[in-house]
Amino acid sequence: MSSKTKIVVFKAKELIYTGIFVLLGILLILLLIFMFAPSKEPAESTETSSYAEGVYSSPLTLGENELELQVTVKNGKPQSVALKHLDKTIKTMYPLVEPSLNEINKQLPKVENIDDIQFDDQSQYTNTILMQTIKNALKKAQQ
């Protein structure tokens, strides 16, 4: 048997390029694993579910009238909403305010998140104003 010695010649440039590409490939694989692997920590909800108990208020301006919206929080959840200083002239000028408040009060104890409250299309603007004022009052109640 004849054994011939084989000599393999590598250029240094080729070794360096190959090493860099292997390193980049490993980094890419690790990056993909970390990005798409399921996380072990629970996802945070959009709303803090625990509010301090009490009555929290926020100002609401309708035209030239200044009202006070009060949110009652019990057991860490908002339970009811009420408007203070709501007189007959405001009810006449803004007839959708009172029905919208009643609808919010019906749904508020049943929903988990304040954003889950459903409205009819007829009073969308009024409901948006009321919901923003409720959220402002609840910011004071966050623990």
Accessible surface in RSA format (square Angstrom, percent):
REM  Atomic radii and reference values for relative SASA: ProtOr
REM  Chains: A
REM  Algorithm: Lee & Richards
REM  Probe-radius: 1.40
REM  Slices: 20
REM RES _ NUM      All-atoms   Total-Side   Main-Chain    Non-polar    All polar
REM                ABS   REL    ABS   REL    ABS   REL    ABS   REL    ABS   REL
RES MET A   1   240.97 124.8 154.71 102.4  86.26 205.4 139.10 118.3 101.87 135.0
RES SER A   2   101.45  85.7  68.30  91.2  33.15  76.4  48.98 104.3  52.47  73.5
RES SER A   3   109.05  92.1  76.96 102.7  32.09  73.9  49.94 106.3  59.11  82.8
RES LYS A   4   174.66  85.2 149.08  91.5  25.58  60.9  96.72  87.1  77.93  83.0
RES THR A   5   122.95  87.4  90.49  91.7  32.46  77.4  63.04  84.7  59.91  90.6
RES LYS A   6   181.25  88.4 152.36  93.5  28.90  68.8  99.39  89.5  81.86  87.2
RES ILE A   7   144.59  82.3 113.98  84.9  30.62  73.8 116.16  83.6  28.43  77.2
RES VAL A   8   105.98  69.7  78.96  71.5  27.02  65.1  82.50  71.7  23.48  63.7
RES VAL A   9   124.75  82.1  95.55  86.5  29.20  70.4  98.41  85.5  26.34  71.4
RES PHE A  10   128.81  64.4 105.67  65.5  23.14  60.2 105.67  64.1  23.14  66.2
RES LYS A  11   140.95  68.8 135.26  83.0   5.68  13.5  83.74  75.4  57.21  60.9
RES ALA A  12    71.15  65.4  61.75  95.3   9.40  21.4  63.86  89.9   7.28  19.3
RES LYS A  13   143.42  70.0 139.32  85.5   4.10   9.8  83.52  75.2  59.89  63.8
RES GLU A  14    93.33  53.6  90.83  68.7   2.49   5.9  38.87  75.2  54.46  44.5
RES LEU A  15   103.98  57.9  95.03  68.0   8.95  22.5  95.50  67.1   8.47  22.8
RES ILE A  16   105.78  60.2  99.13  73.9   6.64  16.0 104.79  75.5   0.98   2.7
RES TYR A  17   121.86  56.9 121.67  69.2   0.19   0.5  83.87  63.0  37.99  46.8
RES THR A  18    80.42  57.2  76.54  77.6   3.88   9.2  56.72  76.2  23.70  35.8
RES GLY A  19    39.64  48.9   0.00   N/A  39.64  48.9  33.75  92.6   5.90  13.2
RES ILE A  20    84.12  47.9  82.89  61.8   1.23   3.0  83.47  60.1   0.65   1.8
RES PHE A  21   140.36  70.2 131.79  81.6   8.57  22.3 132.30  80.2   8.06  23.1
RES VAL A  22    85.72  56.4  78.38  71.0   7.34  17.7  84.74  73.6   0.98   2.7
RES LEU A  23   106.01  59.0 104.95  75.1   1.06   2.7 105.86  74.3   0.14   0.4
RES LEU A  24    98.74  55.0  94.95  67.9   3.79   9.5  95.28  66.9   3.47   9.3
RES GLY A  25    29.83  36.8   0.00   N/A  29.83  36.8  28.61  78.5   1.22   2.7
RES ILE A  26    91.03  51.8  89.71  66.8   1.33   3.2  90.32  65.0   0.72   1.9
RES LEU A  27    95.72  53.3  92.23  66.0   3.49   8.8  92.54  65.0   3.18   8.6
RES LEU A  28   101.47  56.5  97.69  69.9   3.77   9.5 100.89  70.9   0.58   1.6
RES ILE A  29   104.21  59.3 103.56  77.2   0.65   1.6 104.08  74.9   0.13   0.4
RES LEU A  30    78.75  43.9  78.75  56.3   0.00   0.0  78.75  55.3   0.00   0.0
RES LEU A  31    98.12  54.6  94.40  67.5   3.71   9.3  97.58  68.5   0.53   1.4
RES LEU A  32    81.49  45.4  79.66  57.0   1.83   4.6  79.93  56.1   1.56   4.2
RES ILE A  33    95.94  54.6  89.08  66.4   6.87  16.5  95.75  68.9   0.20   0.5
RES PHE A  34   157.15  78.6 135.76  84.1  21.39  55.7 136.58  82.8  20.57  58.9
RES MET A  35   118.36  61.3  85.64  56.7  32.71  77.9  80.94  68.8  37.41  49.6
RES PHE A  36   150.50  75.3 122.25  75.7  28.24  73.5 126.95  77.0  23.54  67.4
RES ALA A  37    52.12  47.9  33.29  51.4  18.83  42.8  38.59  54.3  13.53  35.8
RES PRO A  38   125.19  91.2 102.06  93.0  23.13  84.1 112.67  93.0  12.52  77.8
RES SER A  39    90.79  76.7  57.27  76.4  33.51  77.2  42.85  91.2  47.94  67.2
RES LYS A  40   208.53 101.7 170.01 104.3  38.52  91.7 120.37 108.3  88.16  93.9
RES GLU A  41   134.94  77.5 122.47  92.7  12.47  29.7  39.12  75.7  95.82  78.2
RES PRO A  42   121.05  88.2 100.14  91.3  20.91  76.0 111.61  92.1   9.44  58.7
RES ALA A  43   103.11  94.8  65.48 101.0  37.63  85.6  75.43 106.2  27.69  73.3
RES GLU A  44   168.10  96.5 135.16 102.3  32.94  78.4  54.54 105.5 113.56  92.7
RES SER A  45    88.14  74.5  55.95  74.7  32.19  74.2  51.16 108.9  36.98  51.8
RES THR A  46   124.94  88.9  82.88  84.0  42.06 100.2  85.06 114.3  39.88  60.3
RES GLU A  47    21.91  12.6  16.65  12.6   5.27  12.5  15.41  29.8   6.51   5.3
RES THR A  48    59.58  42.4  50.18  50.9   9.40  22.4  30.54  41.0  29.04  43.9
RES SER A  49    87.35  73.8  73.02  97.5  14.33  33.0  43.80  93.3  43.55  61.0
RES SER A  50    52.34  44.2  51.85  69.2   0.48   1.1  34.25  72.9  18.09  25.3
RES TYR A  51    10.70   5.0   6.37   3.6   4.33  11.3   1.05   0.8   9.65  11.9
RES ALA A  52    31.54  29.0  30.48  47.0   1.05   2.4  31.54  44.4   0.00   0.0
RES GLU A  53   113.60  65.2  87.72  66.4  25.87  61.6  32.35  62.6  81.25  66.3
RES GLY A  54    30.41  37.5   0.00   N/A  30.41  37.5  29.19  80.1   1.22   2.7
RES VAL A  55    91.98  60.5  61.75  55.9  30.23  72.8  61.75  53.7  30.23  82.0
RES TYR A  56    40.94  19.1  38.38  21.8   2.56   6.7  30.45  22.9  10.49  12.9
RES SER A  57    34.65  29.3  30.44  40.6   4.21   9.7   2.76   5.9  31.89  44.7
RES SER A  58     5.48   4.6   4.37   5.8   1.11   2.6   1.11   2.4   4.37   6.1
RES PRO A  59    90.70  66.1  76.17  69.4  14.52  52.8  77.48  64.0  13.21  82.1
RES LEU A  60     7.98   4.4   6.16   4.4   1.82   4.6   7.98   5.6   0.00   0.0
RES THR A  61    83.25  59.2  60.41  61.2  22.84  54.4  44.10  59.2  39.15  59.2
RES LEU A  62    14.50   8.1  12.87   9.2   1.63   4.1  14.50  10.2   0.00   0.0
RES GLY A  63    57.50  70.9   0.00   N/A  57.50  70.9  31.89  87.5  25.62  57.4
RES GLU A  64   177.87 102.1 141.50 107.0  36.37  86.6  61.90 119.7 115.97  94.7
RES ASN A  65    51.58  35.6  48.22  46.6   3.36   8.1   5.29  12.7  46.29  44.7
RES GLU A  66   106.57  61.2  87.13  65.9  19.45  46.3  59.58 115.2  47.00  38.4
RES LEU A  67     2.47   1.4   0.43   0.3   2.05   5.1   1.26   0.9   1.21   3.3
RES GLU A  68    53.17  30.5  53.17  40.2   0.00   0.0  15.85  30.7  37.32  30.5
RES LEU A  69     0.00   0.0   0.00   0.0   0.00   0.0   0.00   0.0   0.00   0.0
RES GLN A  70    41.35  23.1  40.45  29.6   0.90   2.1   2.16   4.6  39.19  29.7
RES VAL A  71     0.00   0.0   0.00   0.0   0.00   0.0   0.00   0.0   0.00   0.0
RES THR A  72    34.18  24.3  34.18  34.6   0.00   0.0  17.71  23.8  16.47  24.9
RES VAL A  73     2.03   1.3   0.00   0.0   2.03   4.9   0.00   0.0   2.03   5.5
RES LYS A  74   116.85  57.0 116.85  71.7   0.00   0.0  60.02  54.0  56.82  60.5
RES ASN A  75   131.64  90.8 103.81 100.3  27.83  67.0  33.97  81.8  97.67  94.4
RES GLY A  76    12.24  15.1   0.00   N/A  12.24  15.1   9.59  26.3   2.64   5.9
RES LYS A  77    56.03  27.3  55.99  34.4   0.04   0.1  43.42  39.1  12.61  13.4
RES PRO A  78     9.89   7.2   9.77   8.9   0.12   0.4   9.77   8.1   0.12   0.7
RES GLN A  79    52.84  29.5  48.13  35.2   4.72  11.2  14.78  31.5  38.06  28.9
RES SER A  80    46.21  39.0  46.09  61.5   0.12   0.3  29.92  63.7  16.28  22.8
RES VAL A  81     4.51   3.0   0.00   0.0   4.51  10.9   0.00   0.0   4.51  12.2
RES ALA A  82    42.10  38.7  38.64  59.6   3.46   7.9  41.81  58.9   0.29   0.8
RES LEU A  83    19.67  11.0   0.37   0.3  19.30  48.5   0.37   0.3  19.30  51.9
RES LYS A  84    88.29  43.1  86.76  53.2   1.54   3.7  39.74  35.8  48.55  51.7
RES HIS A  85   129.34  70.7 100.59  69.9  28.75  73.5  80.38  82.8  48.96  57.0
RES LEU A  86    40.24  22.4  15.97  11.4  24.27  61.0  16.18  11.4  24.05  64.7
RES ASP A  87    76.79  53.8  70.19  69.9   6.60  15.6  39.60  93.2  37.18  37.1
RES LYS A  88   172.61  84.2 169.19 103.8   3.42   8.1 112.65 101.4  59.97  63.9
RES THR A  89    91.86  65.3  87.87  89.1   3.99   9.5  81.95 110.1   9.90  15.0
RES ILE A  90     7.96   4.5   7.87   5.9   0.08   0.2   7.95   5.7   0.00   0.0
RES LYS A  91    83.38  40.7  74.95  46.0   8.43  20.1  32.40  29.2  50.97  54.3
RES THR A  92   107.94  76.8  86.03  87.2  21.91  52.2  70.68  94.9  37.27  56.3
RES MET A  93   134.43  69.6 111.34  73.7  23.09  55.0  80.86  68.7  53.57  71.0
RES TYR A  94    64.58  30.2  60.32  34.3   4.26  11.1  48.65  36.6  15.94  19.6
RES PRO A  95    90.49  65.9  77.61  70.7  12.88  46.8  81.97  67.7   8.52  52.9
RES LEU A  96    67.70  37.7  67.27  48.1   0.43   1.1  67.27  47.2   0.43   1.2
RES VAL A  97     5.09   3.3   5.09   4.6   0.00   0.0   5.09   4.4   0.00   0.0
RES GLU A  98    71.20  40.9  70.44  53.3   0.76   1.8  18.49  35.8  52.71  43.0
RES PRO A  99    73.32  53.4  64.72  59.0   8.59  31.2  68.17  56.3   5.15  32.0
RES SER A 100     5.63   4.8   1.18   1.6   4.46  10.3   4.12   8.8   1.52   2.1
RES LEU A 101    11.09   6.2  11.09   7.9   0.00   0.0  11.09   7.8   0.00   0.0
RES ASN A 102    81.50  56.2  78.50  75.9   2.99   7.2  19.77  47.6  61.73  59.7
RES GLU A 103    61.57  35.3  60.87  46.0   0.71   1.7  22.20  42.9  39.37  32.1
RES ILE A 104     0.00   0.0   0.00   0.0   0.00   0.0   0.00   0.0   0.00   0.0
RES ASN A 105    46.01  31.7  37.27  36.0   8.74  21.0  19.44  46.8  26.57  25.7
RES LYS A 106   133.01  64.9 121.09  74.3  11.92  28.4  81.84  73.7  51.17  54.5
RES GLN A 107    33.04  18.5  32.71  23.9   0.33   0.8  20.34  43.3  12.71   9.6
RES LEU A 108     2.87   1.6   1.24   0.9   1.63   4.1   1.24   0.9   1.63   4.4
RES PRO A 109    62.81  45.8  46.26  42.2  16.55  60.2  46.48  38.4  16.33 101.5
RES LYS A 110   167.68  81.8 133.15  81.7  34.53  82.2  91.06  82.0  76.62  81.6
RES VAL A 111    27.11  17.8  21.07  19.1   6.04  14.5  25.23  21.9   1.88   5.1
RES GLU A 112   143.89  82.6 124.21  94.0  19.68  46.9  60.07 116.2  83.82  68.4
RES ASN A 113    26.65  18.4  26.45  25.6   0.20   0.5  10.37  25.0  16.28  15.7
RES ILE A 114    10.30   5.9   6.85   5.1   3.45   8.3   8.11   5.8   2.19   5.9
RES ASP A 115    81.14  56.8  54.59  54.3  26.55  62.8  28.87  67.9  52.27  52.1
RES ASP A 116    70.16  49.1  62.43  62.1   7.73  18.3  17.07  40.2  53.09  52.9
RES ILE A 117     9.96   5.7   0.19   0.1   9.77  23.5   0.19   0.1   9.77  26.5
RES GLN A 118   131.20  73.4 127.35  93.1   3.85   9.2  53.71 114.3  77.49  58.8
RES PHE A 119    49.13  24.6  19.14  11.9  29.99  78.0  23.49  14.2  25.64  73.4
RES ASP A 120    84.60  59.3  71.44  71.1  13.16  31.1  47.61 112.0  37.00  36.9
RES ASP A 121   133.29  93.4 111.81 111.3  21.47  50.8  37.49  88.2  95.79  95.5
RES GLN A 122   148.18  82.9 117.65  86.0  30.53  72.7  39.67  84.4 108.51  82.3
RES SER A 123    10.13   8.6   8.00  10.7   2.14   4.9   4.76  10.1   5.38   7.5
RES GLN A 124    88.76  49.6  87.04  63.6   1.72   4.1  46.23  98.4  42.53  32.3
RES TYR A 125   170.46  79.6 163.67  93.1   6.79  17.7 127.33  95.7  43.13  53.2
RES THR A 126    21.48  15.3  19.78  20.1   1.69   4.0   6.07   8.2  15.41  23.3
RES ASN A 127     2.62   1.8   2.62   2.5   0.00   0.0   0.20   0.5   2.42   2.3
RES THR A 128    79.28  56.4  73.67  74.7   5.61  13.4  65.08  87.4  14.19  21.5
RES ILE A 129    45.72  26.0  41.70  31.1   4.02   9.7  45.35  32.7   0.37   1.0
RES LEU A 130     1.55   0.9   1.55   1.1   0.00   0.0   1.55   1.1   0.00   0.0
RES MET A 131    17.18   8.9  17.18  11.4   0.00   0.0  17.18  14.6   0.00   0.0
RES GLN A 132    92.26  51.6  91.03  66.5   1.23   2.9  40.03  85.2  52.24  39.6
RES THR A 133     8.14   5.8   7.91   8.0   0.23   0.5   0.46   0.6   7.67  11.6
RES ILE A 134     0.00   0.0   0.00   0.0   0.00   0.0   0.00   0.0   0.00   0.0
RES LYS A 135    69.84  34.1  67.34  41.3   2.49   5.9  30.02  27.0  39.81  42.4
RES ASN A 136    56.21  38.8  52.51  50.7   3.70   8.9  12.70  30.6  43.51  42.1
RES ALA A 137     0.00   0.0   0.00   0.0   0.00   0.0   0.00   0.0   0.00   0.0
RES LEU A 138     4.54   2.5   4.48   3.2   0.07   0.2   4.54   3.2   0.00   0.0
RES LYS A 139   135.01  65.9 118.89  72.9  16.12  38.4  75.19  67.7  59.82  63.7
RES LYS A 140   124.23  60.6  93.46  57.3  30.77  73.3  78.54  70.7  45.69  48.7
RES ALA A 141     0.55   0.5   0.00   0.0   0.55   1.3   0.50   0.7   0.05   0.1
RES GLN A 142    89.10  49.8  66.34  48.5  22.76  54.2   9.61  20.4  79.50  60.3
RES GLN A 143   147.72  82.6  82.94  60.6  64.78 154.2  61.50 130.9  86.22  65.4
END  Absolute sums over single chains surface
CHAIN  1 A    11055.8       9246.4       1809.4       6936.4       4119.4
END  Absolute sums over all chains
TOTAL         11055.8       9246.4       1809.4       6936.4       4119.4
